[in-house]
Amino acid sequence: MRLIGLTGGIATGKSTFARALRDLGVPVIDADRLSREAVAAGTPALAEVARLFGPEVVGPDGELDRRQVAARVFGDAAARARLEAVIHPAVREAMRRETERLAGAGHDLAFYDVPLLYEVGLDRELEAVAVVWAPREAQLERMAARDGFSRAEGEARLAAQLPIDEKAARADLLVRNDGAPADLAAKARALLADLRAGAGRRLPNAPPRRY
C-alpha cells in the first residue's frame, strides 16, 4: 500500500482537504487520533507522562488533561521533547498496525495526516508528502475567526511550527488553499488522479507538483 504524508500548518485547511480525500474513498490516518489513543486512560504511555509531569496532568476521569500538558510544554522545547519521547513511539506502533489493517482490507493508497510531519522527520519514511498551504495572513484571520485568537496569540502559534512556506518548499505535492474552500474538493480529485498515474516523490531540485 502506498502511504502519502499529509501536512500543513495551523489554519491552512489541511483538515478540510483530508475530509475531501475521505469523501473520495481514500483512507486518511489521523495522527492526532492515534496520539490520543496512545495516552488513553490505563495506557503505559499515560502513566509515563504522569510520572514526568506530575499526577495533576491526569483528570478525574483518568484521561490526560491536555490543557495542563499544553501549558507545561508550550514554549518549553525540553519539556516538549520529553513528552514526544513518550508519545511518538506509541503513535508509530499504532500507525504500523493501522497501515497493516488497511492493506489487508485491500486499500492500495492511504494518507497519513500529521501536523508536525517535517518536524519529527517522518517525510523520510513516506513515499511522498502533500502540503496544504495558505498565506500567512489567511492563517491569522482564520485563527481569529475560528478560535478567537488575538493576532499576538496567532503569531505565537505560528512561531511554534515550522513556517508554512518552508514546508511548501519541501513538498512533493503542494495544495494551495488561497481560493474558495470548495476548490479543495477539485484539487483532491486532481491530486489523486496524479497519484494513480504514478506521481510520487519529486526529483532532486525539481519544484513540487502544484494544485
Secondary structure, DSSP 8 states (H G I E B T S, - for coil): -EEEEEE--TTSSHHHHHHHHHHTT--EEEHHHHHHHHT-TT-HHHHHHHHHH-GGGB-TTSSB-HHHHHHHHTT-HHHHHHHHHHHHHHHHHHHHHHHHHHHHTT-SEEEEE-TTTTTTTGGGGSSEEEEEE--HHHHHHHHHHHH---HHHHHHHHHTS--HHHHHHH-SEEEE--S-TTHHHHHHHHHHHHHHTT--S--TT---EE-
